[in-house]
């Protein structure tokens, strides 16, 4: 069980190793407090949806499972949104549209599809907690770098020396891409991961959702290739098909 | 009127570019931008779905959810509408316009759960566009901005393919860092629009 919890934090960290959920990672890490808020909201939604989906896993028919998952997740997101609006309005404003976009976060749908739909409630809850903590820690690491060096403060407290020599570009959009790239490079060199691993439909668990797995995409790509028009799209489709 | 619409389109496209400034739709941006052909296909499909999603969700929000004070259902209703709509359009295209389906159809299922599409639907409401036309103009601008970013970045990535970065930077990190440089270019657009139409 302990191992199950730890895998989400280190070996299968959703952000830094699996490279999922990049949109919120880049967008809300401009300050440590909003990164923490996002991590907490995300963990709450993931825990709730994983428990409910694991409890209902024998009742949900296989063919319509993805819409069912989406409705369950959207329900939890709405609840978290309303709670945050009531009790932490500043945070709600800071997160903006990204709070409700937790619905389409591929980590949550991925855990539902890969783990919660096949395992017991307790295991799914532990898995959700591990993934949620891993996501939060990755966000906090990135937000700390961006806030400390970009704004010269930490959690809103000014740091005496750094605030004079802050690099404002780090809290703007180009800095987000830059810091994330550097962080992944650091993780790569520490874990000595086989490089060349790329970003594509292979790693994305939503491949099952978007229809990449049901073969129609593959067929379409083959047809396309036969027509000699879209030779380049078939690699994405076939990767998704696996 | 016309001037307002043009300002909305250009603001959404350049100043508030969805991918490079607002960080929406990063997955397709990094995943499908390897080749120019697929980048264009994906960009066009996203533009199309954004327009479609806005055309469906704006009236529903205005005449149904707001009118009956059901705003809290927004997230659930929007995601289901977008998912159903995209599937429907894919089936219709496949059956009746196979040529268009061949070029765009492959990408349609991929963007059902794309955060850029849901983001446009939600931002149209939260940014308070007064009329349906304005909301559609915003969706068009966002879609064109996405297409522009995809095409530009596909060009950049062709160069990276042949470059030789340090070992730990290979693959994803070097891609992100070049995305950061492209984003820096778009950062320069801030403030341009206001002065252009004065």
HADDOCK unambig.tbl for C-alpha pairs under 7 A between the chains (distance, minus, plus):
assign (segid A and resid 22 and name CA) (segid B and resid 26 and name CA) 6.52 0.50 0.50
assign (segid A and resid 23 and name CA) (segid B and resid 23 and name CA) 5.49 0.50 0.50
assign (segid A and resid 23 and name CA) (segid B and resid 24 and name CA) 5.81 0.50 0.50
assign (segid A and resid 23 and name CA) (segid B and resid 25 and name CA) 6.78 0.50 0.50
assign (segid A and resid 23 and name CA) (segid B and resid 26 and name CA) 5.68 0.50 0.50
assign (segid A and resid 26 and name CA) (segid B and resid 23 and name CA) 6.52 0.50 0.50
assign (segid A and resid 27 and name CA) (segid B and resid 22 and name CA) 6.92 0.50 0.50
assign (segid A and resid 27 and name CA) (segid B and resid 23 and name CA) 5.72 0.50 0.50
assign (segid A and resid 71 and name CA) (segid B and resid 76 and name CA) 6.56 0.50 0.50
assign (segid A and resid 74 and name CA) (segid B and resid 75 and name CA) 6.52 0.50 0.50
assign (segid A and resid 74 and name CA) (segid B and resid 76 and name CA) 5.31 0.50 0.50
assign (segid A and resid 75 and name CA) (segid B and resid 76 and name CA) 6.79 0.50 0.50
assign (segid A and resid 78 and name CA) (segid B and resid 75 and name CA) 6.79 0.50 0.50
assign (segid A and resid 97 and name CA) (segid B and resid 119 and name CA) 6.85 0.50 0.50
assign (segid A and resid 100 and name CA) (segid B and resid 75 and name CA) 6.62 0.50 0.50
assign (segid A and resid 101 and name CA) (segid B and resid 115 and name CA) 6.32 0.50 0.50
assign (segid A and resid 104 and name CA) (segid B and resid 113 and name CA) 5.56 0.50 0.50
assign (segid A and resid 104 and name CA) (segid B and resid 114 and name CA) 6.65 0.50 0.50
assign (segid A and resid 104 and name CA) (segid B and resid 115 and name CA) 5.96 0.50 0.50
assign (segid A and resid 173 and name CA) (segid B and resid 20 and name CA) 6.77 0.50 0.50
assign (segid A and resid 173 and name CA) (segid B and resid 21 and name CA) 5.38 0.50 0.50
assign (segid A and resid 173 and name CA) (segid B and resid 183 and name CA) 6.69 0.50 0.50
assign (segid A and resid 174 and name CA) (segid B and resid 180 and name CA) 4.41 0.50 0.50
assign (segid A and resid 174 and name CA) (segid B and resid 181 and name CA) 6.62 0.50 0.50
assign (segid A and resid 174 and name CA) (segid B and resid 183 and name CA) 5.08 0.50 0.50
assign (segid A and resid 174 and name CA) (segid B and resid 184 and name CA) 5.33 0.50 0.50
assign (segid A and resid 175 and name CA) (segid B and resid 180 and name CA) 6.66 0.50 0.50
assign (segid A and resid 177 and name CA) (segid B and resid 176 and name CA) 5.44 0.50 0.50
assign (segid A and resid 177 and name CA) (segid B and resid 177 and name CA) 6.09 0.50 0.50
assign (segid A and resid 177 and name CA) (segid B and resid 179 and name CA) 6.47 0.50 0.50
assign (segid A and resid 177 and name CA) (segid B and resid 180 and name CA) 4.89 0.50 0.50
assign (segid A and resid 178 and name CA) (segid B and resid 176 and name CA) 6.44 0.50 0.50
assign (segid A and resid 178 and name CA) (segid B and resid 177 and name CA) 4.98 0.50 0.50
assign (segid A and resid 178 and name CA) (segid B and resid 180 and name CA) 5.44 0.50 0.50
assign (segid A and resid 181 and name CA) (segid B and resid 173 and name CA) 4.16 0.50 0.50
assign (segid A and resid 181 and name CA) (segid B and resid 174 and name CA) 6.69 0.50 0.50
assign (segid A and resid 181 and name CA) (segid B and resid 176 and name CA) 5.07 0.50 0.50
assign (segid A and resid 181 and name CA) (segid B and resid 177 and name CA) 5.64 0.50 0.50
assign (segid A and resid 182 and name CA) (segid B and resid 173 and name CA) 6.43 0.50 0.50
assign (segid A and resid 184 and name CA) (segid B and resid 173 and name CA) 5.98 0.50 0.50
assign (segid A and resid 185 and name CA) (segid B and resid 168 and name CA) 5.27 0.50 0.50
assign (segid A and resid 185 and name CA) (segid B and resid 169 and name CA) 5.22 0.50 0.50
assign (segid A and resid 185 and name CA) (segid B and resid 173 and name CA) 5.64 0.50 0.50
assign (segid A and resid 188 and name CA) (segid B and resid 168 and name CA) 5.49 0.50 0.50
assign (segid A and resid 189 and name CA) (segid B and resid 168 and name CA) 5.27 0.50 0.50
assign (segid A and resid 195 and name CA) (segid B and resid 168 and name CA) 6.72 0.50 0.50
assign (segid A and resid 195 and name CA) (segid B and resid 170 and name CA) 6.08 0.50 0.50
assign (segid A and resid 195 and name CA) (segid B and resid 171 and name CA) 6.77 0.50 0.50
assign (segid A and resid 196 and name CA) (segid B and resid 170 and name CA) 5.83 0.50 0.50
assign (segid A and resid 196 and name CA) (segid B and resid 171 and name CA) 4.91 0.50 0.50
assign (segid A and resid 197 and name CA) (segid B and resid 171 and name CA) 6.11 0.50 0.50
assign (segid A and resid 198 and name CA) (segid B and resid 171 and name CA) 5.42 0.50 0.50
assign (segid A and resid 198 and name CA) (segid B and resid 172 and name CA) 5.83 0.50 0.50
assign (segid A and resid 199 and name CA) (segid B and resid 30 and name CA) 6.57 0.50 0.50
assign (segid A and resid 199 and name CA) (segid B and resid 31 and name CA) 5.37 0.50 0.50
assign (segid A and resid 199 and name CA) (segid B and resid 172 and name CA) 6.55 0.50 0.50
assign (segid A and resid 200 and name CA) (segid B and resid 31 and name CA) 4.39 0.50 0.50
assign (segid A and resid 201 and name CA) (segid B and resid 31 and name CA) 6.85 0.50 0.50
assign (segid A and resid 210 and name CA) (segid B and resid 109 and name CA) 4.79 0.50 0.50
assign (segid A and resid 210 and name CA) (segid B and resid 110 and name CA) 4.70 0.50 0.50
assign (segid A and resid 210 and name CA) (segid B and resid 112 and name CA) 6.40 0.50 0.50
assign (segid A and resid 211 and name CA) (segid B and resid 109 and name CA) 5.88 0.50 0.50
assign (segid A and resid 217 and name CA) (segid B and resid 106 and name CA) 6.03 0.50 0.50
assign (segid A and resid 220 and name CA) (segid B and resid 106 and name CA) 6.56 0.50 0.50
assign (segid A and resid 224 and name CA) (segid B and resid 102 and name CA) 6.48 0.50 0.50
assign (segid A and resid 232 and name CA) (segid B and resid 35 and name CA) 6.50 0.50 0.50
assign (segid A and resid 232 and name CA) (segid B and resid 37 and name CA) 6.97 0.50 0.50
assign (segid A and resid 232 and name CA) (segid B and resid 38 and name CA) 6.44 0.50 0.50
assign (segid A and resid 233 and name CA) (segid B and resid 38 and name CA) 5.75 0.50 0.50
